[in-house]
Amino acid sequence: MQLTDSDIILITGATGLVGSHMAEQAAARGLRVRALCRRSSDTALLQQWGVEIVEGDLDNPESLKVACRNVSVIVHCAAKVGDWGPTREYRRINVEGTRALLDVALTVGSLRRWVQISSMGVYPGGDHYGTDETMLPNTEGIDGYTLTKIESEQLVRDYTADQHLPAVVLRPGFIYGPRDRTVMPRLMEKLRTKKFAYLGNHDKLMNNTFVGNLCEAIWLAIERDDVVGEVFNIRDPRAVSKKEFMDTICEAAELPIPKKVVPLHIAQFLSWHMETLWKLLRRKEAPLLNSARIKFLGRNLDFDIEKANLQLGYHPSTDFCDAMVQTVEWFQSQQET
């Protein structure tokens, strides 16, 4: 589909990492951009780009009606993110909020594309070596965030099959880039204070996904009519080892190269006991080690993107090294202001 300056693109999660980059790019393309934002959100950048702000939330039906009015495209990035806490809190936003938005969007009559930002976290835990989209998601023994990402993705796929929702599902890996205010800041602080330790073999691969490359995939999902109903893995043009990932950050930021390694079996043992104790104590903050962090830092996360290459036409333009340098430079610029 070809978008014109009369089309409206609605972006949820537009103050977050992926949503803000999509909003900026859509505005630069001359499109009419609308963002659904909570009252407490910092919308200064969105306003600077001329984005129309609709104050509301995924659990506010009236705000959804306003947000969806006359929209042609919805890029659904919004989600409750984290690796700890009751599943019901994640489900309220990630599943029931998505359902509410779907129900409203299907009544407007103008919707021509829905792009669902899912996650490679939907795949079973453990090591992956070239896993592609034929592997079924896993719903056993996982954190609330991951479980509800699986449920929300399945919800979109059900609406596509049963109600002809014109949807494309993208499954990115670990997303990094300028404006990340969650994972990368904590990671860089641990590297700076020498508190970072590898969990097991540091030569295992990451599922690194630069936000700029993910945005390229989103635009393709919007523009290509022949991929409606499809699911695609999305990552950088090459997966890098955990050592290359950390070393590149350290070299760009002039931080000490990490050397500490905790054997994976010890990390798993500690993780199980810490999670059990934290749950008994009903602590709101995640323990130092938990299953989600073991998955991120201790597993080989090599996912195949051949389907995206061939069917979506996804050939990401930014290599990891260049992307991470851009990311670190942005963080440093923020610390200087």
C-alpha positions as CSV (number, residue, x, y, z in Angstrom):
1,M,0.0,0.0,0.0
2,Q,1.1,3.5,-0.8
3,L,0.6,6.1,1.9
4,T,-0.2,9.7,1.1
5,D,-0.3,12.9,3.2
6,S,-4.0,12.3,3.8
7,D,-3.4,8.9,5.5
8,I,-3.2,8.9,9.3
9,I,-0.7,6.5,11.0
10,L,-1.4,5.8,14.7
11,I,1.6,4.8,16.8
12,T,1.1,3.4,20.3
13,G,4.1,3.6,22.6
14,A,5.3,6.6,20.7
15,T,7.3,8.0,23.6
16,G,9.2,4.7,23.8
17,L,12.3,3.5,21.9
18,V,10.6,2.0,18.8
19,G,7.6,4.2,18.7
20,S,9.5,7.4,18.9
21,H,11.7,6.5,16.0
22,M,8.7,5.5,13.9
23,A,6.9,8.7,14.8
24,E,9.9,10.8,13.8
25,Q,10.4,9.0,10.5
26,A,6.6,9.1,9.6
27,A,6.6,12.8,10.3
28,A,9.7,13.3,8.1
29,R,7.9,11.5,5.3
30,G,5.1,14.1,5.5
31,L,2.5,11.7,6.9
32,R,-0.1,12.6,9.4
33,V,1.0,11.0,12.6
34,R,-1.1,10.4,15.7
35,A,0.1,9.1,19.1
36,L,-1.8,7.6,22.0
37,C,0.0,8.9,25.1
38,R,-0.7,8.8,28.8
39,R,-1.1,12.1,30.6
40,S,2.2,11.5,32.5
41,S,4.2,10.9,29.3
42,D,6.9,13.4,28.0
43,T,5.6,14.3,24.6
44,A,7.9,17.2,23.9
45,L,9.7,15.5,21.0
46,L,6.4,14.3,19.5
47,Q,5.1,17.9,19.6
48,Q,8.3,19.1,18.0
49,W,7.8,16.8,15.1
50,G,4.1,17.9,14.7
51,V,2.6,14.7,15.9
52,E,-1.1,14.8,17.0
53,I,-1.3,13.7,20.6
54,V,-4.4,11.9,21.9
55,E,-4.3,11.7,25.7
56,G,-5.4,8.2,26.9
57,D,-4.4,4.7,27.5
58,L,-5.1,1.2,26.2
59,D,-7.6,0.6,29.1
60,N,-9.5,3.8,28.3
61,P,-12.1,2.9,25.6
62,E,-13.1,6.5,24.9
63,S,-9.6,7.5,24.2
64,L,-9.2,4.6,21.8
65,K,-12.1,5.8,19.8
66,V,-10.5,9.2,19.4
67,A,-7.1,7.7,18.6
68,C,-8.5,5.3,15.9
69,R,-10.7,7.8,14.1
70,N,-9.9,7.7,10.3
71,V,-6.6,5.9,10.8
72,S,-5.1,3.9,7.9
73,V,-2.2,2.3,9.7
74,I,-1.7,1.3,13.3
75,V,1.8,0.4,14.5
76,H,1.3,-1.2,17.9
77,C,4.5,-0.8,20.0
78,A,3.0,-0.1,23.4
79,A,3.5,-2.7,26.0
80,K,4.2,-3.1,29.7
81,V,7.9,-4.1,29.8
82,G,9.9,-5.9,32.4
83,D,11.2,-9.2,33.7
84,W,9.4,-9.3,37.1
85,G,6.0,-8.8,38.7
86,P,2.5,-10.4,38.6
87,T,1.4,-11.7,35.2
88,R,-2.0,-10.0,35.6
89,E,-0.4,-6.6,35.5
90,Y,1.3,-7.4,32.2
91,R,-1.9,-9.0,30.8
92,R,-4.0,-6.0,31.5
93,I,-2.0,-3.8,29.2
94,N,-0.4,-6.3,26.7
95,V,-3.4,-8.5,26.1
96,E,-6.6,-6.9,27.2
97,G,-5.3,-3.4,26.1
98,T,-4.5,-4.9,22.7
99,R,-7.9,-6.5,22.5
100,A,-9.6,-3.2,23.2
101,L,-7.6,-1.4,20.5
102,L,-8.3,-4.2,18.0
103,D,-12.0,-4.0,18.6
104,V,-12.1,-0.3,18.1
105,A,-9.8,-0.3,15.1
106,L,-11.9,-2.8,13.3
107,T,-15.0,-0.5,13.5
108,V,-13.4,2.6,11.9
109,G,-13.6,1.2,8.4
110,S,-10.4,2.9,7.2
111,L,-7.8,0.6,8.6
112,R,-5.5,-0.9,6.0
113,R,-2.6,-2.2,8.0
114,W,-1.8,-3.2,11.6
115,V,1.8,-3.9,12.5
116,Q,2.3,-5.8,15.7
117,I,5.6,-5.5,17.4
118,S,6.1,-8.8,19.1
119,S,9.3,-10.4,20.3
120,M,11.8,-13.3,19.8
121,G,11.1,-14.0,23.4
122,V,8.0,-16.0,22.3
123,Y,10.3,-18.9,21.4
124,P,11.1,-21.6,23.9
125,G,13.8,-20.8,26.4
126,G,17.2,-22.4,25.9
127,D,19.8,-22.1,23.1
128,H,18.8,-21.3,19.6
129,Y,20.8,-22.1,16.5
130,G,19.1,-20.7,13.4
131,T,15.5,-20.9,14.8
132,D,13.0,-19.7,12.3
133,E,9.3,-18.9,12.3
134,T,8.2,-22.5,12.0
135,M,9.0,-23.1,15.7
136,L,5.9,-22.7,17.8
137,P,5.9,-20.2,20.7
138,N,6.3,-21.6,24.3
139,T,4.0,-20.7,27.1
140,E,5.5,-22.8,30.0
141,G,7.6,-21.5,32.8
142,I,8.2,-17.9,31.6
143,D,7.9,-14.4,33.0
144,G,4.7,-12.3,32.8
145,Y,6.0,-10.0,30.1
146,T,7.0,-12.8,27.7
147,L,3.9,-14.8,28.3
148,T,1.7,-11.8,27.5
149,K,3.7,-11.0,24.4
150,I,2.9,-14.5,23.2
151,E,-0.8,-14.1,24.1
152,S,-1.1,-10.7,22.4
153,E,0.6,-11.9,19.3
154,Q,-1.8,-14.9,19.1
155,L,-4.7,-12.5,19.7
156,V,-3.6,-10.5,16.6
157,R,-3.2,-13.6,14.6
158,D,-6.7,-14.8,15.6
159,Y,-8.2,-11.5,14.5
160,T,-6.3,-11.8,11.2
161,A,-7.8,-15.2,10.6
162,D,-11.3,-14.7,11.9
163,Q,-12.0,-11.0,11.3
164,H,-9.7,-10.2,8.3
165,L,-7.5,-7.9,10.3
166,P,-4.8,-6.7,7.8
167,A,-1.9,-7.5,10.2
168,V,1.8,-8.3,10.0
169,V,3.6,-9.5,13.0
170,L,7.3,-8.7,13.6
171,R,9.4,-10.5,16.1
172,P,12.5,-8.4,16.9
173,G,15.3,-9.6,19.3
174,F,16.9,-7.3,21.9
175,I,16.2,-3.8,20.6
176,Y,18.9,-1.1,21.2
177,G,19.6,2.3,20.0
178,P,19.2,6.0,20.8
179,R,16.4,6.9,23.3
180,D,16.5,3.5,25.1
181,R,16.0,4.5,28.7
182,T,15.6,1.0,30.2
183,V,18.0,-1.8,29.4
184,M,21.0,0.0,27.9
185,P,21.4,2.6,30.7
186,R,21.5,-0.2,33.4
187,L,23.9,-2.3,31.3
188,M,26.3,0.6,30.8
189,E,26.2,1.4,34.5
190,K,27.2,-2.1,35.4
191,L,30.0,-2.0,32.8
192,R,31.2,1.3,34.2
193,T,31.2,0.1,37.8
194,K,32.8,-3.3,36.9
195,K,29.7,-5.2,38.2
196,F,29.0,-6.9,34.9
197,A,29.7,-10.6,34.6
198,Y,29.1,-13.0,31.7
199,L,26.8,-15.9,32.4
200,G,28.6,-18.9,30.9
201,N,30.3,-18.8,27.5
202,H,30.7,-15.3,26.2
203,D,31.0,-16.5,22.6
204,K,27.3,-17.3,22.4
205,L,25.3,-15.1,20.0
206,M,22.9,-12.2,20.8
207,N,19.7,-11.5,18.9
208,N,20.8,-7.9,18.6
209,T,18.3,-5.6,16.7
210,F,19.1,-1.9,16.1
211,V,16.0,0.3,16.3
212,G,16.8,1.8,12.9
213,N,16.8,-1.7,11.3
214,L,13.6,-2.6,12.9
215,C,12.0,0.6,11.6
216,E,13.0,-0.5,8.1
217,A,11.1,-3.7,8.6
218,I,8.1,-1.9,9.9
219,W,7.9,0.3,6.8
220,L,8.2,-2.8,4.6
221,A,5.3,-4.4,6.6
222,I,3.2,-1.3,6.0
223,E,4.0,-1.0,2.3
224,R,3.9,-4.6,1.2
225,D,0.4,-6.0,0.5
226,D,1.6,-9.5,-0.1
227,V,2.8,-10.2,3.5
228,V,-0.5,-9.6,5.4
229,G,-1.0,-12.5,7.9
230,E,2.7,-13.3,8.0
231,V,5.1,-13.4,11.0
232,F,8.8,-12.4,10.6
233,N,11.9,-12.7,12.7
234,I,13.8,-9.4,12.7
235,R,17.4,-8.7,13.8
236,D,20.5,-7.0,12.6
237,P,22.2,-8.3,9.4
238,R,24.6,-10.3,11.5
239,A,24.2,-11.6,15.1
240,V,27.2,-10.8,17.3
241,S,28.6,-12.7,20.2
242,K,28.0,-11.4,23.7
243,K,31.7,-10.6,24.0
244,E,31.6,-8.5,20.8
245,F,28.4,-6.8,22.0
246,M,29.9,-5.8,25.4
247,D,33.4,-5.0,24.0
248,T,31.9,-2.7,21.4
249,I,30.0,-0.7,24.0
250,C,33.1,-0.5,26.2
251,E,35.4,0.7,23.4
252,A,32.9,3.3,22.2
253,A,32.2,4.6,25.7
254,E,35.8,4.1,26.9
255,L,34.8,1.7,29.7
256,P,36.8,-1.2,31.1
257,I,36.4,-4.5,29.1
258,P,34.5,-7.0,31.4
259,K,36.4,-10.2,32.3
260,K,34.2,-11.8,35.0
261,V,32.4,-15.0,34.1
262,V,29.9,-16.9,36.3
263,P,29.4,-20.5,35.1
264,L,26.0,-21.0,33.7
265,H,25.0,-23.8,36.0
266,I,25.8,-21.7,39.0
267,A,23.9,-18.8,37.7
268,Q,20.9,-21.0,37.0
269,F,21.1,-22.4,40.6
270,L,21.2,-19.0,42.1
271,S,18.5,-17.7,39.8
272,W,16.0,-20.4,40.9
273,H,16.6,-19.8,44.6
274,M,16.5,-16.0,44.3
275,E,13.3,-16.0,42.3
276,T,11.7,-18.4,44.8
277,L,12.7,-16.2,47.8
278,W,11.7,-13.0,46.1
279,K,8.3,-14.4,45.4
280,L,7.8,-15.5,48.9
281,L,8.8,-12.1,50.2
282,R,6.6,-10.5,47.5
283,R,9.3,-8.1,46.5
284,K,8.5,-5.7,43.7
285,E,12.0,-5.4,42.3
286,A,13.5,-8.2,40.3
287,P,16.3,-10.2,41.9
288,L,19.9,-9.8,40.5
289,L,19.5,-13.1,38.7
290,N,16.2,-14.4,37.2
291,S,15.2,-16.6,34.3
292,A,14.7,-13.7,31.9
293,R,18.2,-12.5,32.5
294,I,19.6,-16.0,32.2
295,K,17.9,-16.2,28.8
296,F,19.3,-12.8,27.7
297,L,22.9,-13.3,28.9
298,G,23.4,-17.0,29.1
299,R,21.8,-18.5,26.0
300,N,22.8,-18.7,22.4
301,L,20.2,-16.6,20.6
302,D,20.7,-17.2,16.9
303,F,17.5,-16.6,15.0
304,D,17.1,-17.0,11.3
305,I,15.8,-14.0,9.2
306,E,15.8,-15.6,5.8
307,K,12.0,-15.4,5.6
308,A,12.2,-11.6,6.2
309,N,15.0,-11.3,3.6
310,L,13.0,-13.2,0.9
311,Q,9.4,-12.4,1.5
312,L,9.5,-9.0,3.2
313,G,12.5,-7.7,1.3
314,Y,14.2,-6.9,4.6
315,H,17.9,-6.1,4.1
316,P,18.9,-4.0,7.1
317,S,21.3,-1.2,6.2
318,T,23.1,-0.7,9.5
319,D,25.7,-3.1,10.9
320,F,26.0,-3.7,14.6
321,C,29.3,-1.8,15.1
322,D,28.0,1.4,13.5
323,A,24.6,1.1,15.3
324,M,26.2,0.6,18.7
325,V,28.6,3.6,18.2
326,Q,25.5,5.7,17.4
327,T,23.8,4.4,20.5
328,V,26.7,5.1,22.8
329,E,27.2,8.6,21.3
330,W,23.6,9.4,22.0
331,F,23.9,8.3,25.7
332,Q,27.0,10.4,26.1
333,S,25.3,13.4,24.6
334,Q,22.4,13.0,27.1
335,Q,24.8,12.9,30.0
336,E,26.4,16.2,28.8
337,T,23.1,18.1,28.7
